[in-house]
Structure formats: C-alpha cells, structure tokens
Amino acid sequence: MSLRHNPLYRRARLVASSHRTQRADTFLAFTLAAIAGALNAGGFLFFGHYTSHMTGYMSQIADQIVLENFMFALQGVAAVVLFIAGATTSAFIINWAKHNRPKQRFSLPLGLQGVLLMVFAASDGIGLPDTPARMFGLALLCFVMGLQNATITKISGAVIRTTHVTGVVTDIGIELGRGLYGASHANTSARINKPKLRILSGIVAMFLLGGITGALGYSLIGNWFSLPMAGVLLILALLPNLHRSSRLSTENQRG
C-alpha cells in the first residue's frame, strides 16, 4: 500500500486541511491539548508559572499591585499581553490566508507554533544568562499558548479550547447535569450529549497525559523536549501541502 493510500496518512493530512470534519477536529483537539499540557508542565518547572493560565496572571497582577510589588505585577501584564499577541497573530494569519491561501489557513498557524517550539528548544543551548533566558522562555511559551488557543478556537467555531480546562470541565458538568435531569424527568427533551461528553473528557485526559509526559520529559532533557512536539505540529501542517504537491505532480505527468 502506498503512503498516499494509507488510512492513517489520509486521516492525518486532513487534520490541518481547510476541509473540516468532526473526526479531524477531534484528533487535532486531542493533539493540541496534550501539547498544551506538556508546555504548561514545562513552564511551571522552568519558570514557576503555568503559561496558559491567564486567570492566574490577572489575579497575580491585582495582588502584586496591592502589595506594591510592581515588577511582579508587570511580569503578569507581560504574560497576558503576549498571550493576546499570540491569539492576534493566529487570527491575522487565518484571515490573511482565507483570502490569499485558503487551503493553508489552518496549517500556517500550526506550522508557526511548531517553528516557535523549535526556537524554544534551541534556546537551551544559546547560553543566555539565567534571568534573560527565563524571561525569553516565559514570553515565548505565553505567545505560543495564545497562538494555539486561538487557532483551535477558529478551527472549531469557538467550540473547543485546548490550553486550559476550566471551560472544558464546566461543559462536562453541564452535560452531566442535563443527563441527570433528563433521566429523572421522562417528559423533557434534556438529554446528555454523549459525543460531546466524550470529546470534552478526551481533551481533559489528553491535557493531563501531556502534563505528566511534559513534566517527565522537561525534567530529564530540558527545553529539547519541545522538539518532538514541534515535529508533530510541523508534520500536521505540511501533510496537506505535500498531498497537493503530489497530486499536482501526478496530474502533470498524466497530462
């Protein structure tokens, strides 16, 4: 069986394709949730902060202003601004590509995230002094988390978010509540949405699994543990383009 006709390859190349399916969205959500969990674990190990936890940063800003620790408050502001900058970049790329390269509007931000994770991995060997290295790493991860969260939000139509699980856990509770009410009231239309519950539960599980894997990986080999995740993202981003190139080459040969 050729690679082009391999079911796994065909499924993987659809993940970043402009043609969306529920299966592709689910696979991408699980993949990004695992990566987000790993990066959050790495961020805490290196910097003492969870790099996608914007609620925590907003609380930090408020607390540190009251305590007059303005440098720590400024650090929180910088993290929030960089997360927003990442989300802004994702939205800009997707909207630009929609009008200029519509087939690549989702693969481009995924590829950019992969490139930035390669930069984060390589920063371990630059030899920067400790404080600038920590600031650079924290800034880069906050930007990547904003980039990722906005990308999956745009892809899923604001249904799925992967860099934090507060909203996901809330949605799980809502579905369970609907199910409990529906089970006790036969004359109601309230029923648990089992496919949605499976997806939400899967996101939480993958985030946890990614966090465990990231904590182990980053503690053992440092920033270089980002390379496998960067590779996954780059492969997913490139597969649709490789498929199109192969198809065009085949058509030219036939012509």
C-alpha positions as CSV (number, residue, x, y, z in Angstrom):
1,M,0.0,0.0,0.0
2,S,1.4,3.4,-1.0
3,L,1.7,6.1,1.6
4,R,-0.9,8.2,-0.2
5,H,-3.5,5.5,0.2
6,N,-2.6,4.6,3.8
7,P,-5.7,5.3,6.0
8,L,-3.5,6.8,8.8
9,Y,-1.8,9.2,6.4
10,R,-5.1,10.1,4.8
11,R,-6.6,10.9,8.2
12,A,-3.5,12.9,9.4
13,R,-3.4,15.1,6.3
14,L,-7.0,16.2,6.9
15,V,-6.1,17.5,10.4
16,A,-4.8,20.8,9.2
17,S,-6.8,20.9,6.0
18,S,-9.2,23.6,5.1
19,H,-11.8,20.9,4.6
20,R,-13.0,20.2,8.2
21,T,-14.6,17.0,9.6
22,Q,-15.6,16.3,13.1
23,R,-13.0,13.5,13.3
24,A,-10.2,15.8,12.2
25,D,-11.3,18.5,14.7
26,T,-11.4,15.9,17.5
27,F,-8.0,14.5,16.6
28,L,-6.5,18.0,16.4
29,A,-8.1,19.0,19.7
30,F,-6.6,15.9,21.5
31,T,-3.2,16.5,20.0
32,L,-3.1,20.2,20.9
33,A,-4.5,19.5,24.4
34,A,-1.6,17.1,25.0
35,I,0.9,19.6,23.8
36,A,-0.6,22.4,25.9
37,G,-0.5,20.1,29.0
38,A,3.2,19.4,28.3
39,L,4.1,23.0,27.8
40,N,2.2,24.1,30.9
41,A,4.2,21.5,32.9
42,G,7.4,22.7,31.3
43,G,6.6,26.3,32.0
44,F,6.0,25.6,35.7
45,L,9.2,23.6,36.0
46,F,11.3,26.3,34.4
47,F,9.6,29.5,35.4
48,G,7.2,28.7,38.3
49,H,4.2,29.7,36.2
50,Y,1.6,27.9,34.1
51,T,2.0,29.7,30.8
52,S,-1.6,29.5,29.7
53,H,-3.3,30.4,33.0
54,M,-4.4,33.9,32.2
55,T,-6.9,33.9,35.1
56,G,-4.0,33.3,37.5
57,Y,-2.0,36.1,35.9
58,M,-4.8,38.6,36.3
59,S,-5.0,37.6,39.9
60,Q,-1.3,38.0,40.2
61,I,-1.4,41.5,38.7
62,A,-4.1,42.6,41.2
63,D,-2.3,41.0,44.2
64,Q,1.1,42.4,43.4
65,I,-0.3,45.9,42.8
66,V,-1.9,45.9,46.2
67,L,1.4,44.5,47.7
68,E,3.3,47.2,45.8
69,N,5.4,44.5,44.1
70,F,5.2,46.3,40.8
71,M,7.9,44.2,39.0
72,F,5.9,41.0,39.6
73,A,2.7,42.8,38.5
74,L,4.5,43.9,35.3
75,Q,5.5,40.3,34.7
76,G,1.9,39.3,34.9
77,V,0.9,42.1,32.5
78,A,3.6,41.0,30.0
79,A,2.3,37.4,30.1
80,V,-1.2,38.5,29.4
81,V,-0.1,40.8,26.6
82,L,2.0,38.1,25.0
83,F,-0.9,35.6,25.1
84,I,-3.1,38.1,23.4
85,A,-0.4,38.8,20.9
86,G,-0.3,35.1,20.1
87,A,-4.0,34.9,19.6
88,T,-3.9,38.1,17.5
89,T,-1.2,36.6,15.3
90,S,-3.3,33.4,14.8
91,A,-6.4,35.3,13.8
92,F,-4.4,37.6,11.5
93,I,-2.8,34.6,9.7
94,I,-6.0,32.7,9.3
95,N,-7.9,35.7,7.9
96,W,-5.0,36.6,5.6
97,A,-4.7,33.1,4.3
98,K,-8.5,32.9,3.9
99,H,-8.2,35.5,1.1
100,N,-4.7,34.6,-0.2
101,R,-4.0,30.9,0.5
102,P,-7.3,29.4,1.6
103,K,-6.1,25.9,1.5
104,Q,-3.4,26.8,4.1
105,R,-5.4,29.0,6.5
106,F,-5.2,26.4,9.3
107,S,-1.9,24.7,8.5
108,L,0.1,28.0,8.7
109,P,-0.6,28.8,12.4
110,L,0.1,25.2,13.3
111,G,3.4,25.3,11.4
112,L,4.3,28.6,13.1
113,Q,3.7,27.0,16.5
114,G,6.0,24.2,15.5
115,V,8.7,26.6,14.5
116,L,8.4,28.6,17.7
117,L,8.7,25.4,19.8
118,M,11.9,24.6,17.9
119,V,13.2,28.0,18.8
120,F,12.3,27.4,22.5
121,A,14.2,24.0,22.3
122,A,17.2,25.7,20.7
123,S,17.2,28.4,23.3
124,D,18.6,25.9,25.8
125,G,21.9,25.9,24.1
126,I,22.3,29.7,23.4
127,G,23.9,30.3,26.8
128,L,21.9,33.3,27.9
129,P,22.3,34.4,31.5
130,D,19.6,32.9,33.7
131,T,17.3,35.9,34.1
132,P,17.1,36.8,30.3
133,A,16.7,33.1,29.4
134,R,13.8,32.8,31.8
135,M,12.1,35.9,30.5
136,F,12.6,34.8,26.9
137,G,11.3,31.3,27.6
138,L,8.2,32.5,29.5
139,A,7.4,35.1,26.9
140,L,7.7,32.6,24.0
141,L,5.5,30.0,25.7
142,C,2.8,32.5,26.6
143,F,2.8,33.6,23.0
144,V,2.6,30.0,21.7
145,M,-0.3,29.2,24.1
146,G,-2.2,32.2,22.8
147,L,-1.5,31.2,19.2
148,Q,-2.6,27.6,19.8
149,N,-5.8,28.5,21.7
150,A,-6.9,31.0,19.1
151,T,-6.2,28.5,16.3
152,I,-8.3,25.7,17.6
153,T,-11.0,28.2,18.6
154,K,-11.2,29.4,15.0
155,I,-11.0,25.9,13.5
156,S,-13.8,24.6,15.8
157,G,-16.0,27.6,15.5
158,A,-15.4,28.6,19.2
159,V,-16.5,25.2,20.4
160,I,-13.1,23.8,21.5
161,R,-10.3,25.3,23.5
162,T,-7.2,23.4,24.5
163,T,-4.8,25.4,26.5
164,H,-6.9,25.5,29.7
165,V,-9.5,23.1,31.0
166,T,-11.7,25.3,33.2
167,G,-14.3,25.8,30.5
168,V,-14.0,22.2,29.4
169,V,-14.7,20.9,32.9
170,T,-17.6,23.3,33.2
171,D,-19.1,21.9,30.0
172,I,-18.7,18.4,31.3
173,G,-20.6,19.4,34.4
174,I,-23.3,20.9,32.2
175,E,-23.7,17.8,30.2
176,L,-23.8,15.6,33.3
177,G,-26.5,17.9,34.8
178,R,-28.6,17.7,31.6
179,G,-28.2,13.9,31.7
180,L,-29.3,13.7,35.4
181,Y,-32.3,15.9,34.8
182,G,-33.3,14.0,31.7
183,A,-33.0,10.7,33.5
184,S,-35.4,11.8,36.3
185,H,-37.9,13.6,34.0
186,A,-39.2,11.5,31.2
187,N,-41.2,14.3,29.6
188,T,-38.3,16.6,29.0
189,S,-36.0,16.9,25.9
190,A,-32.9,17.4,28.1
191,R,-30.5,14.6,27.4
192,I,-26.8,14.2,27.7
193,N,-24.9,14.8,24.5
194,K,-22.7,11.7,24.6
195,P,-20.4,12.5,21.6
196,K,-19.7,16.0,23.1
197,L,-19.1,14.5,26.5
198,R,-16.6,12.0,25.0
199,I,-14.7,14.8,23.2
200,L,-14.6,17.0,26.4
201,S,-13.5,14.1,28.5
202,G,-10.8,13.2,26.0
203,I,-9.5,16.8,26.0
204,V,-9.1,16.7,29.8
205,A,-7.5,13.3,29.7
206,M,-5.0,14.3,27.0
207,F,-4.2,17.6,28.8
208,L,-3.4,15.5,31.9
209,L,-1.4,12.9,30.0
210,G,0.5,15.7,28.2
211,G,1.2,17.3,31.6
212,I,2.6,14.1,33.0
213,T,4.7,13.4,29.9
214,G,5.9,17.0,29.8
215,A,6.9,17.1,33.5
216,L,9.0,13.9,33.0
217,G,10.4,15.0,29.6
218,Y,11.4,18.5,30.6
219,S,12.8,17.5,33.9
220,L,15.0,14.9,32.1
221,I,16.2,16.7,29.0
222,G,15.2,20.4,29.4
223,N,14.0,22.6,26.6
224,W,14.9,20.0,24.0
225,F,11.8,18.0,24.9
226,S,10.0,20.6,22.8
227,L,11.4,19.1,19.6
228,P,9.1,16.1,19.4
229,M,6.0,18.3,19.8
230,A,7.4,20.8,17.2
231,G,7.9,17.8,14.9
232,V,4.2,16.7,15.3
233,L,2.9,20.2,14.6
234,L,5.1,20.6,11.5
235,I,4.1,17.2,10.1
236,L,0.4,18.0,10.6
237,A,0.9,21.4,8.9
238,L,2.9,20.1,6.0
239,L,0.9,16.9,5.2
240,P,-2.0,18.7,3.3
241,N,0.6,20.7,1.2
242,L,2.6,17.5,0.4
243,H,-0.6,15.8,-0.7
244,R,-1.5,18.7,-3.0
245,S,2.0,18.8,-4.4
246,S,1.9,15.0,-5.1
247,R,-1.5,15.3,-6.7
248,L,-0.4,18.1,-9.0
249,S,2.7,16.2,-9.9
250,T,0.7,13.2,-10.8
251,E,-1.8,15.3,-12.9
252,N,1.1,16.9,-14.8
253,Q,2.6,13.6,-15.6
254,R,-0.7,12.3,-16.9
255,G,-1.1,15.5,-18.9
